[in-house]
Amino acid sequence: MSDRTPVPRPRTTSHQFRPGDLLRIRAERWRLVTATVYDTQVALDVRGCDTGNAGTAAVFLSPADAVQPLVTSRTPRFVGTAAFRRRACRELAEATPSLDSLRTAANASVTVMPFQLEPALAVTGGQCRRVLIADAVGLGKTIQAGLIVAEQLHRTADGRALIVTPASLRDQWRDELQQRFHLRASLLDADGIARQRSLVSAGVNPWAIAPVIVVSIDYIKRPEVMRAVQSLIWDVLVLDEAHALCGSSERAAAASQLASRARVVVSLTATPHAGDDDAFARLCALGQLRDPAPPLLFRRTRRDIGLRSARRVRWLTVASTPVECEMHQALLDYARRVSRQPSADRRATLAMTVLIKRACSSAASLARSIERRIGLLESTNETAAASQLLLPFACAQDEEPLTLLGVPGLNDPAVERALLEAILERARRAARDERKLDVLDRLLRRHPDPAIVFTEYRDTLHQVAARFQHRDTAIVHGGLTPTERQQALRRFTHGTATLLLATDAASEGLNLHHRCRRVINVELPWTPLRLEQRIGRVDRLGQGRVVHAVHLIAGGTAEEHTVSRLLARMLRATDALPDAAPDADHDEIVNAVLDVVAPEPHRSPPSRGRPYLMRSRQLSEQSQSEAARLIVARRLSRAAAPASGDARPFMAKFRGGRRHVWAVRLIFVDDLHQVRWTTTVGAQTTAATQPAEEVWARIPDALVRLRQPEIATIVENAANIAAVALRREHDIAAALDAEHNSRLALEPGLFDRRVERLASAQSAAVDHALERCRRHIAALSQASSLRLQAAELVFGAFV
């Protein structure tokens, strides 16, 4: 496996490239932004200065490309006051006041909000290497992760970022990174790897080509894919919907292995804690190596950031027909009878929960489930076959779990069948005239503006779609391919469709606030977090209108008497205590509906500490200052003159001026002679007897002497930040070394040659990653010290 470029090593060059140098490359003039030194070459990140390449960004390699430094005089030249203002705006817009200031956020296409800057500032400032962003729905977790990715890639030569997300969100991540942060991300899946077959056959690892890769968790968890990425170390790993990666599944195992090879781990979830302390602890442990430091947790609500939610929620009780009431009562009696049976299987109780939820969704959905349950209970062999063929992970979230429907509930099969047939007969009659669909029809006719209708099950979704065939409708559910899902969403967001029908399985990551402000729930999900997720599709940052949410509740049923009341109470509790871990709300509703005495809630031992760190007030204050700076930088950039090929200092005289104002650029490098940071500092002097043009030569040295304490602090901060990165790299190397040493040797004769070759390839991949890690440690050790290389005048004015 080969990588795109070698790892940096200490080296000196005949020409010390510095930001701002004017270079002639391929018969054109370019202005140098940064220079990265490698073993045998220097990568030059430049911007065009000639008529033909103005504004063009490029990277050249020296000495592969002939680079001619153009000698630029450092003698200031006088310009007019208008030109001075435009050029000064350019210099000041590109300056960063501190080492951990964000260098890419000013050019990002995002609204500057202080709270969204905090995670990126924490990472760049060396406060943490693992971040858990668990903000409420709609507060821009993707933007916060994108800021971290952009910053780390900007600061890291040949950096790599991996975004692991549900398959339905891959295209959205790619588009967000491109549109907001100007990062080109590659989507890798089976088709993407196949398109790079020529590179693979040439021995090139396709995962090492693109700097930013977006991949679905279900694809990368495959053993053959995980083997391909074993040799790589990621500068940034983003785990989207991370709450699904803290169990004991293949997804969790893949996420853990990837996180152990990442220098920065960013976990995103709106539901970090669902009542299971152990699951939450595993979530916080993602990426934890030898360093026991917990991740930095960011958990903010709208109230925390000073935003009031303009939301109107209506709990609308729908009067059920007599047949619907009979259906619900018959089902509830049967479910309670099963749950109270002394020898009841827990899976049978779960099956009752499924049936009750299906009944609340629609009578047609319940009828389908009862039909399947009767068929599965007819034969033990059939039930066993279904249990083997339809494993839990084979059922989509918006489909009925057949493994549960085949579990017997009563000891007497004849009695159970009779009860089920009675329920089925009532469900079929109720499905002919469902009141919820009538009310939904009236709501949509009364308010013809775009709306989203949510339901938990795909069966109900199809029934609703059949009812509204006369409308231009888009349908999104868990059975669609990513392409079909994107096409359906595009018809709603940019097409003619005014009604979107969706299930919870397809609702993750939907940003629909620009198109819609109305959400209608056909039934109530049994967790407040799921309900909030639905409304959060339109109640997001950037929604400029009042959001309307309508919850349809079946009157005279368990949904009205129990579910709605408990959900309302839980929502109030969650809103009042956003940082508190929620109770097992789903189980509480189940116990209340089935009239089961709930066991005592599990309480964590008092000695068990929090597996996370909370952000500090200092970080919050820093984000406020950084946001103000970025807003000013954007204003300066809009008023700035285009970049020119003239690098000489410039000066101007303003009428009536009595003092000199100076701007000096400080250039900091490491022991590898790579420029790590440049900043612009200012000074002013009173008008002297000498002309300003005679004073400029002494200003840089005088300012450096004056700023020595600040420079010493900068050097110390740089060492601290580098120490955090170095410690993480040592931990990654130790984990790789332990993985290498734990591999068991194959005994000859017990395995065929294919297994031996596979084991050899895996060992080689780990060796390669370990070697890269050790070389990076050597480079970090050399780059940990920062020193001031030069101080040069940028501009001056007599004002």
C-alpha positions in Angstrom: 0.0 0.0 0.0 1.3 3.4 -0.9 0.5 6.9 0.5 0.2 10.1 -1.4 3.3 11.8 0.1 6.1 11.0 2.5 6.1 12.0 6.1 7.9 15.3 6.8 11.4 15.1 8.2 13.9 17.7 9.3 15.6 19.3 6.4 17.2 22.6 5.3 16.8 24.2 1.9 18.9 26.6 -0.1 16.1 29.1 -0.1 14.1 29.7 3.0 10.6 30.2 1.6 8.5 32.6 3.6 4.8 33.5 3.3 4.4 36.5 1.1 7.4 35.7 -1.1 7.0 36.4 -4.8 7.9 33.4 -7.0 8.1 32.7 -10.7 6.9 29.2 -11.5 6.1 27.9 -15.0 6.5 31.4 -16.5 3.9 32.9 -14.1 4.2 34.9 -10.9 2.8 33.5 -7.7 2.5 34.7 -4.1 3.5 32.1 -1.5 1.0 31.3 1.2 2.7 28.3 3.0 5.7 26.1 2.4 5.8 22.5 3.7 9.2 20.8 3.8 9.4 17.0 3.1 12.3 14.6 2.8 13.4 15.6 -0.7 11.0 18.4 -1.7 9.1 21.4 -0.6 5.3 21.8 -1.3 4.5 25.4 -2.1 0.9 26.6 -1.6 0.6 29.7 -3.8 -1.9 32.2 -5.2 -1.7 33.6 -8.7 -0.6 37.2 -9.2 -0.5 37.6 -13.0 -3.4 38.5 -15.3 -3.8 34.9 -16.4 -3.7 33.3 -13.0 -5.1 36.0 -10.7 -7.0 34.4 -7.8 -5.9 30.9 -8.8 -4.8 28.6 -5.9 -2.2 25.9 -6.7 0.4 23.7 -5.1 3.9 23.1 -6.7 6.7 20.9 -5.6 10.3 22.1 -5.5 12.7 21.1 -7.0 10.3 19.1 -9.3 9.1 22.5 -10.6 11.7 25.2 -11.2 11.0 27.9 -8.6 12.7 31.3 -9.1 12.4 33.6 -6.1 11.8 37.1 -7.3 13.7 39.7 -5.3 11.2 42.2 -3.9 12.4 45.4 -2.4 11.5 45.9 1.3 11.6 49.7 0.8 8.1 51.0 1.4 6.3 52.8 -1.4 3.7 55.5 -1.0 0.1 54.9 -2.2 -3.0 56.9 -2.2 -5.3 56.9 0.8 -8.0 54.9 -1.0 -5.6 52.2 -2.2 -4.1 52.2 1.3 -7.4 51.4 2.9 -8.2 48.5 0.5 -4.7 47.0 0.9 -4.7 47.4 4.6 -8.1 45.7 4.8 -6.6 42.7 2.9 -3.7 42.3 5.3 -5.8 42.7 8.4 -8.5 40.3 7.1 -6.0 37.5 6.7 -4.3 38.1 10.1 -4.9 35.8 13.1 -4.3 37.3 16.5 -3.4 34.0 18.4 -1.9 30.6 17.7 -5.3 28.8 18.3 -7.4 31.3 16.3 -9.5 29.7 13.6 -7.9 30.2 10.2 -10.6 28.8 7.9 -13.8 30.0 9.5 -13.7 33.5 8.0 -13.9 32.1 4.5 -16.5 29.4 5.4 -20.1 29.9 4.2 -21.6 29.7 7.7 -23.3 32.2 9.9 -20.8 33.1 12.7 -22.3 31.9 16.0 -20.1 31.8 19.1 -21.3 28.5 20.5 -20.5 26.7 17.2 -16.8 27.8 17.4 -16.2 26.3 20.8 -15.4 22.7 19.8 -12.9 23.8 17.1 -11.2 26.3 19.5 -10.9 23.5 22.1 -9.1 21.2 19.6 -6.8 23.9 18.1 -6.0 25.2 21.6 -4.9 21.7 22.7 -7.6 21.3 25.3 -8.7 17.9 24.1 -8.3 15.3 21.3 -11.7 13.7 21.8 -14.9 15.8 21.4 -18.6 14.7 22.0 -21.0 17.2 20.4 -24.4 16.4 21.8 -26.4 19.6 21.2 -30.1 19.6 20.7 -31.6 18.9 17.3 -31.1 21.7 14.8 -28.2 23.5 16.4 -25.6 22.7 13.7 -23.6 19.8 14.8 -22.5 19.2 11.2 -21.2 22.8 11.0 -19.2 22.3 14.2 -17.6 19.1 13.0 -16.9 20.7 9.6 -15.0 23.6 11.4 -12.8 21.1 13.2 -12.1 19.1 9.9 -11.3 22.3 8.0 -9.0 23.6 10.7 -7.1 20.4 11.2 -6.5 19.9 7.5 -5.4 23.5 7.1 -2.8 23.0 9.9 -1.7 19.5 8.9 0.5 18.8 5.9 -1.1 15.9 3.9 -3.9 15.6 6.4 -6.7 13.0 6.2 -10.2 13.2 7.5 -12.7 10.3 7.6 -16.5 11.0 8.0 -18.4 7.9 9.1 -22.1 8.3 8.8 -25.4 6.4 8.1 -25.7 5.7 4.4 -28.6 8.1 4.0 -26.5 11.0 5.1 -23.4 10.5 2.9 -24.5 12.9 0.1 -25.5 15.5 2.6 -22.1 15.4 4.3 -20.3 15.7 1.0 -22.4 18.7 -0.1 -22.1 20.4 3.2 -18.3 20.2 3.2 -18.1 21.5 -0.3 -20.6 24.3 0.0 -19.8 25.5 3.5 -16.0 24.8 3.9 -14.8 24.4 0.2 -13.6 20.9 1.0 -13.9 18.3 -1.7 -14.9 15.0 -0.2 -14.9 11.6 -1.9 -17.7 9.1 -1.3 -16.3 5.6 -1.0 -18.5 2.5 -1.3 -18.4 -0.6 -3.5 -19.0 1.4 -6.7 -16.4 4.1 -5.7 -13.7 1.4 -5.1 -14.6 -0.2 -8.4 -14.1 3.0 -10.2 -10.5 3.1 -8.9 -9.7 -0.4 -9.9 -6.7 0.7 -11.9 -5.2 2.3 -8.8 -5.9 -0.7 -6.7 -4.3 -3.1 -9.2 -1.2 -0.8 -9.2 -0.9 -1.3 -5.4 -2.3 2.1 -4.4 -4.6 2.1 -1.4 -7.8 4.0 -2.5 -8.4 5.1 1.1 -5.1 7.0 1.1 -5.8 9.1 -2.0 -8.4 11.7 -1.1 -7.8 14.0 1.9 -11.5 13.8 2.9 -13.5 10.6 2.7 -17.2 10.1 3.5 -18.3 6.5 4.1 -21.3 4.7 5.6 -20.8 2.8 8.8 -22.4 -0.3 7.2 -19.9 -0.4 4.4 -16.7 0.3 6.4 -17.6 -2.3 9.0 -17.1 -5.1 6.5 -14.0 -7.2 7.3 -12.5 -6.7 3.8 -12.9 -2.9 4.0 -11.5 -2.7 7.6 -8.4 -4.6 6.4 -7.9 -1.9 3.7 -7.9 0.9 6.2 -5.8 -0.7 8.9 -2.6 0.9 7.6 -3.9 4.4 7.8 -3.9 7.0 10.6 -6.6 9.7 10.4 -6.0 13.2 11.4 -9.7 13.7 12.1 -12.4 11.1 12.5 -16.0 12.2 12.6 -18.6 9.6 13.9 -22.1 10.9 13.0 -25.1 9.5 14.9 -22.6 8.1 17.4 -25.3 6.9 19.8 -25.7 3.9 17.5 -22.0 3.0 17.9 -21.9 2.2 21.6 -23.3 -1.3 21.7 -21.8 -4.7 21.0 -22.4 -4.7 17.3 -20.1 -4.9 14.3 -20.8 -1.2 13.8 -19.5 -0.4 17.3 -16.4 -2.6 16.8 -15.5 -0.9 13.6 -16.0 2.6 15.1 -13.8 1.7 18.1 -11.0 0.4 15.8 -11.1 3.5 13.6 -11.1 5.8 16.7 -8.0 4.1 18.0 -6.2 5.2 14.8 -7.4 8.8 14.9 -5.6 11.8 16.2 -8.8 13.8 16.7 -12.1 12.0 17.4 -15.4 13.9 17.0 -18.6 12.1 18.0 -22.0 13.7 17.0 -25.3 12.8 18.5 -28.5 14.5 19.6 -29.4 11.6 22.0 -26.2 10.9 24.0 -28.0 9.3 26.9 -31.1 7.2 26.6 -31.2 6.0 30.2 -28.5 3.4 30.0 -25.4 4.6 31.9 -23.2 1.8 30.5 -24.1 2.7 26.9 -23.3 6.3 27.6 -20.0 5.4 29.2 -19.1 3.4 26.0 -20.0 6.3 23.9 -17.7 8.6 25.9 -15.0 5.9 25.7 -14.8 6.0 21.8 -11.2 6.7 20.9 -9.9 6.4 24.5 -6.4 4.9 24.6 -3.8 5.1 27.4 -4.7 8.7 28.3 -7.6 8.4 30.7 -8.7 12.0 30.0 -12.5 11.8 29.1 -13.9 13.6 26.1 -15.0 17.2 26.2 -18.8 17.3 26.1 -20.8 20.0 24.4 -24.5 19.8 25.3 -26.4 23.0 24.5 -30.1 23.7 24.0 -31.8 26.7 22.4 -32.2 28.3 25.8 -28.5 27.8 26.5 -27.5 29.9 23.5 -30.1 32.6 24.0 -32.6 31.5 21.3 -36.3 31.2 21.9 -38.1 28.5 20.0 -40.9 30.0 17.9 -42.9 26.8 18.0 -46.6 26.1 18.4 -47.5 22.5 19.4 -51.1 21.2 19.2 -52.1 17.9 20.8 -55.2 17.1 18.7 -57.4 14.3 20.0 -59.2 12.4 17.2 -62.5 10.9 18.1 -62.3 7.2 17.3 -65.1 5.3 15.6 -66.9 2.6 17.7 -65.1 -0.1 15.7 -61.7 1.5 16.4 -62.5 1.7 20.1 -63.5 -2.0 20.1 -60.2 -2.9 18.3 -58.0 -1.0 20.7 -59.8 -2.4 23.8 -59.7 -6.0 22.5 -56.0 -5.6 21.8 -55.3 -4.1 25.1 -57.1 -6.8 27.0 -55.1 -9.4 25.1 -51.8 -7.6 25.7 -52.4 -7.3 29.4 -53.4 -10.9 29.6 -50.1 -12.0 28.0 -47.9 -9.6 30.2 -49.6 -10.9 33.4 -49.1 -14.5 32.7 -46.6 -15.9 35.2 -44.6 -17.8 32.6 -44.6 -14.9 30.1 -41.6 -14.6 27.9 -40.1 -11.1 27.9 -40.1 -11.3 24.1 -43.8 -11.9 24.2 -44.3 -8.7 26.2 -42.2 -6.9 23.6 -44.4 -8.3 20.9 -47.5 -6.9 22.7 -45.7 -3.5 22.6 -45.2 -3.8 18.9 -48.9 -4.6 18.3 -50.1 -1.7 20.5 -47.8 0.7 18.7 -49.0 -0.6 15.3 -52.6 -0.1 16.3 -51.9 3.5 17.3 -50.3 4.0 13.9 -53.2 2.6 11.8 -55.8 -0.2 11.9 -54.4 -1.5 8.6 -50.9 -1.9 10.1 -52.3 -3.8 13.0 -54.3 -6.1 10.7 -51.1 -6.9 8.8 -49.2 -7.7 12.0 -52.0 -9.9 13.4 -52.2 -11.8 10.2 -48.5 -12.5 10.3 -48.6 -13.4 14.0 -51.4 -16.0 13.4 -49.4 -17.5 10.6 -46.2 -17.7 12.6 -47.9 -19.2 15.6 -49.4 -22.0 13.5 -46.2 -24.0 13.3 -43.2 -24.2 15.6 -41.1 -25.0 12.6 -42.2 -22.0 10.8 -41.5 -19.9 13.8 -38.0 -21.3 14.1 -37.3 -20.7 10.4 -38.5 -17.1 10.7 -36.3 -16.6 13.7 -33.2 -17.8 11.8 -33.9 -16.0 8.5 -35.2 -12.7 9.9 -32.6 -11.7 12.5 -33.2 -8.4 14.3 -30.7 -6.5 12.1 -32.6 -7.7 9.0 -35.7 -5.7 9.9 -35.6 -2.0 9.1 -36.6 0.4 11.8 -39.9 1.2 10.1 -40.9 -2.4 9.6 -42.5 -4.8 12.1 -40.0 -7.1 13.8 -41.1 -10.6 12.7 -38.9 -12.4 15.3 -41.1 -11.0 18.0 -44.4 -11.6 16.3 -43.6 -15.3 16.2 -43.2 -15.7 20.0 -46.2 -17.3 21.7 -47.9 -15.2 24.4 -50.4 -17.6 26.1 -49.9 -21.2 27.2 -53.1 -22.3 25.4 -52.6 -21.8 21.6 -56.3 -22.3 20.8 -57.3 -19.5 23.2 -54.6 -17.2 21.8 -55.7 -17.9 18.2 -59.3 -17.1 19.0 -58.3 -13.8 20.6 -56.1 -12.8 17.7 -58.8 -13.6 15.1 -61.3 -11.5 17.0 -58.8 -8.6 17.0 -58.1 -9.2 13.3 -61.8 -9.0 12.4 -62.2 -5.7 14.2 -58.9 -4.3 12.7 -60.1 -5.1 9.2 -63.4 -3.3 9.7 -61.7 -0.3 11.3 -59.3 0.0 8.4 -62.1 0.8 6.1 -62.7 4.2 7.8 -59.8 5.5 9.8 -60.6 8.8 11.5 -57.0 9.9 11.7 -56.8 9.9 7.9 -59.9 12.0 7.7 -58.6 14.6 10.2 -55.2 14.6 8.4 -57.0 15.3 5.1 -58.9 18.2 6.6 -55.7 19.6 8.1 -53.8 19.5 4.8 -56.8 21.0 2.9 -57.1 23.8 5.4 -53.4 24.6 5.3 -52.1 23.8 1.7 -48.6 25.1 2.4 -45.7 22.5 2.4 -45.9 20.0 5.2 -44.2 16.8 6.6 -46.3 13.9 7.8 -44.4 11.5 10.1 -45.4 7.9 11.0 -43.4 5.2 12.6 -44.2 2.3 10.2 -43.9 1.9 6.5 -47.3 0.2 6.2 -49.0 3.3 7.5 -46.9 5.5 5.2 -48.2 3.6 2.2 -51.7 3.9 3.4 -51.4 7.7 3.8 -49.8 7.9 0.4 -52.8 6.1 -1.2 -55.2 8.5 0.5 -53.4 11.5 -0.9 -52.8 10.3 -4.5 -54.3 13.6 -5.7 -51.4 15.6 -4.2 -47.9 15.9 -5.5 -46.3 13.8 -2.7 -42.7 12.7 -2.0 -42.2 9.6 0.1 -39.1 8.8 2.2 -38.7 5.6 4.2 -36.0 3.1 5.3 -36.5 0.8 2.3 -35.2 3.4 -0.3 -31.7 3.4 -1.7 -29.6 6.5 -1.1 -30.2 7.7 -4.7 -34.0 7.2 -4.4 -34.0 9.0 -1.1 -32.1 12.0 -2.5 -34.4 12.1 -5.5 -37.5 12.1 -3.2 -36.1 14.8 -1.0 -35.1 16.9 -4.0 -38.7 16.8 -5.3 -39.8 18.2 -2.0 -37.1 20.8 -1.4 -36.5 22.0 -4.9 -39.4 20.5 -6.9 -43.1 20.6 -7.1 -44.0 18.2 -4.2 -45.7 20.0 -1.4 -46.2 17.0 0.9 -43.4 14.8 2.3 -44.4 11.5 3.9 -41.6 10.1 6.1 -40.8 7.5 8.7 -38.3 7.9 11.6 -35.9 5.4 9.9 -35.4 8.0 7.1 -35.6 11.2 9.1 -32.0 11.4 10.4 -30.1 14.4 9.1 -33.0 16.0 7.2 -32.7 19.8 6.9 -36.0 21.0 5.7 -36.4 24.3 7.4 -36.0 26.4 4.3 -38.9 24.6 2.6 -41.3 23.8 5.4 -42.5 24.8 8.9 -45.3 22.3 9.5 -45.0 18.8 11.0 -47.9 16.4 11.5 -47.4 13.2 13.5 -49.9 10.5 12.6 -49.1 8.7 15.9 -46.9 9.5 18.9 -43.5 7.9 19.2 -43.0 6.5 22.7 -39.9 8.5 23.5 -39.7 12.3 23.7 -36.3 12.3 22.0 -37.9 10.7 18.9 -40.7 13.3 18.9 -38.2 16.1 19.2 -36.2 14.6 16.3 -39.3 14.8 14.1 -40.0 18.5 14.9 -36.3 19.2 14.7 -36.3 18.6 10.9 -37.9 22.1 10.4 -37.2 23.8 13.8 -33.6 24.5 13.1 -31.2 27.4 13.0 -32.2 29.5 10.0 -35.9 28.9 10.3 -37.4 32.3 10.0 -41.1 31.4 10.6 -43.1 30.0 13.4 -43.0 26.2 13.4 -46.3 24.3 13.8 -46.4 20.8 15.1 -49.6 18.8 15.3 -49.8 15.4 17.2 -52.8 13.3 16.3 -54.0 11.2 19.3 -56.6 8.5 19.0 -59.4 9.3 21.5 -60.6 6.7 23.9 -57.4 4.6 23.5 -54.2 4.0 25.4 -52.6 6.7 23.2 -54.9 9.3 24.7 -55.1 8.0 28.3 -51.4 7.1 28.9 -49.0 7.8 26.1 -49.8 11.5 25.4 -49.9 12.4 29.1 -46.6 10.6 29.9 -44.9 12.1 26.8 -46.1 15.6 27.8 -44.7 15.2 31.3 -41.4 13.8 30.0 -41.0 16.6 27.5 -41.5 19.2 30.3 -38.9 17.4 32.4 -36.4 17.2 29.5 -36.9 20.9 28.7 -36.5 21.9 32.4 -33.4 19.7 32.9 -31.6 19.4 29.5 -28.4 18.2 31.1 -30.0 15.5 33.2 -29.9 11.9 32.0 -33.4 10.9 30.9 -35.3 8.0 32.5 -36.0 4.9 30.5 -39.1 6.7 29.1 -40.0 4.0 26.6 -40.1 1.3 29.3 -42.2 3.6 31.6 -44.8 4.1 28.9 -44.9 0.3 28.2 -45.4 -0.5 31.9 -48.2 2.1 32.1 -50.0 0.9 29.0 -49.8 -2.7 30.0 -50.6 -1.9 33.7 -47.4 -3.6 34.8 -45.6 -2.6 38.1 -42.3 -1.2 37.1 -39.1 -2.3 38.9 -37.1 0.1 40.8 -35.0 2.3 38.5 -31.4 1.4 38.2 -29.2 4.0 39.9 -25.5 4.3 39.2 -23.2 3.8 42.2 -22.5 7.1 44.0 -18.7 6.7 43.4 -19.1 6.5 39.6 -17.8 9.8 38.1 -18.9 11.5 34.9 -17.2 10.0 31.9 -16.9 13.4 30.2 -15.6 16.9 30.8 -17.8 20.0 30.5 -16.6 23.0 28.6 -15.1 25.8 30.6 -16.4 29.4 31.0 -13.1 30.5 29.6 -13.8 28.6 26.4 -17.2 30.3 26.1 -15.6 33.7 26.5 -13.0 32.9 24.0 -15.6 31.9 21.5 -17.3 35.2 21.9 -14.1 37.1 21.1 -13.4 34.8 18.2 -16.8 35.3 16.7 -16.4 39.1 16.9 -13.0 38.8 15.2 -14.4 36.7 12.4 -17.3 39.1 11.8 -14.8 42.0 11.5 -12.5 39.9 9.2 -15.4 39.2 6.9 -16.2 42.9 6.7 -12.6 43.8 6.0 -12.4 41.1 3.3 -15.4 42.6 1.5 -13.7 46.0 1.4 -10.3 44.6 0.6 -8.4 45.0 -2.6 -7.5 41.8 -4.6 -4.2 40.2 -3.9 -1.4 41.8 -5.9 2.1 40.7 -6.9 3.7 43.6 -5.1 4.9 42.4 -1.7 6.6 45.7 -0.7 5.4 47.5 2.4 3.1 50.4 1.6 2.6 53.7 3.3 0.2 56.7 3.1 -0.1 60.2 4.4 -3.4 61.4 5.7 -4.2 65.1 6.0 -3.8 66.5 9.5 -2.0 63.4 10.9 0.0 63.7 14.0 1.2 60.2 14.7 2.6 57.2 12.9 0.7 53.9 12.8 2.6 50.7 11.9 1.7 47.1 11.1 4.4 44.4 11.4 4.2 40.8 10.3 5.7 38.2 12.7 6.7 34.9 11.1 7.0 31.8 13.4 8.7 28.6 12.3 9.6 25.3 13.9 12.8 23.3 13.9 11.8 21.9 10.5 11.9 25.4 9.0 8.2 25.2 8.3 6.1 28.2 8.9 3.6 27.4 11.6 2.0 30.7 12.1 2.1 34.3 11.0 0.4 37.3 12.6 0.2 41.0 12.2 0.8 43.3 15.2 0.4 47.0 15.4 2.2 49.9 17.0 2.1 53.7 16.9 4.6 56.4 17.5 4.3 60.1 17.9 5.3 62.3 15.0 9.1 62.7 15.1 11.4 65.2 13.4 12.4 62.5 11.0 10.1 61.6 8.1 8.2 58.4 8.4 10.1 56.8 5.6 13.3 57.2 7.7 11.7 55.5 10.8 10.3 52.4 9.1 13.5 50.4 9.1 13.8 50.5 12.9 10.1 49.6 13.7 10.2 45.8 13.3 13.1 45.3 15.7 11.8 47.8 18.2 8.4 46.1 18.2 9.9 42.7 18.7 11.8 44.0 21.8 8.6 45.5 23.1 6.6 42.3 22.6 9.1 39.9 24.0 6.8 38.8 26.9 4.0 38.1 24.5 6.3 36.2 22.1 7.5 34.0 25.0 3.9 33.2 25.9 3.2 32.2 22.3 6.2 29.9 22.3 5.0 28.3 25.6 1.5 27.8 24.3 2.8 26.2 21.1 4.8 23.7 23.2 1.7 22.8 25.3 -0.4 22.3 22.2 2.3 20.1 20.6 2.6 18.1 23.8 -1.1 17.1 23.6 -0.7 16.0 20.0 2.5 14.1 20.8 0.9 12.3 23.7 -2.0 11.2 21.5 0.4 10.0 18.8 2.3 7.9 21.4 -1.0 6.4 22.6 -1.9 5.4 19.0 1.5 3.9 18.5 1.2 1.9 21.8 -2.2 0.6 20.7 -0.9 -0.5 17.3 2.1 -2.1 19.0 -0.2 -4.0 21.4 -2.4 -5.1 18.4 0.7 -6.3 16.5 2.0 -8.3 19.5 -1.3 -9.9 20.3 -1.6 -11.6 16.9 -1.4 -15.3 17.4 1.1 -17.2 15.2 -0.6 -19.7 12.8 0.5 -23.3 13.4 1.6 -24.8 10.1 -0.8 -27.4 8.7 -3.9 -26.2 10.5 -4.8 -23.5 8.0 -4.6 -23.2 4.2 -2.4 -20.7 2.4 -5.2 -18.2 2.0 -5.6 -17.7 5.7 -1.8 -17.4 6.1 -1.7 -14.8 3.4 -4.6 -12.9 5.0 -2.9 -12.9 8.4 0.4 -11.8 6.8 -1.4 -8.9 5.0 -3.0 -7.8 8.2 0.3 -7.9 10.1 1.9 -5.9 7.3 -0.9 -3.3 7.4 -0.5 -2.8 11.2 3.3 -2.6 10.7 2.9 0.1 8.1 0.6 2.1 10.3 3.0 1.7 13.2 5.9 2.9 11.1 4.0 5.9 10.0 3.1 6.7 13.5 6.7 6.5 14.7 7.8 8.7 11.9 5.1 11.2 12.8 6.2 11.2 16.4 9.7 12.0 15.3 8.4 14.9 13.1 6.2 16.2 16.0 9.1 16.1 18.3 11.1 18.3 15.9 8.1 20.6 15.3 7.1 21.1 18.9 9.3 24.1 19.4 8.3 27.5 17.9 10.6 30.4 17.3 10.3 33.8 15.7 12.0 33.7 12.3 11.4 37.2 11.0 9.6 40.5 11.7 8.9 42.7 8.6 7.0 45.8 8.0 3.7 45.4 6.2 2.4 49.0 6.1 2.6 52.3 7.8 0.6 55.5 7.8 0.9 59.1 9.1 -2.6 59.8 10.5 
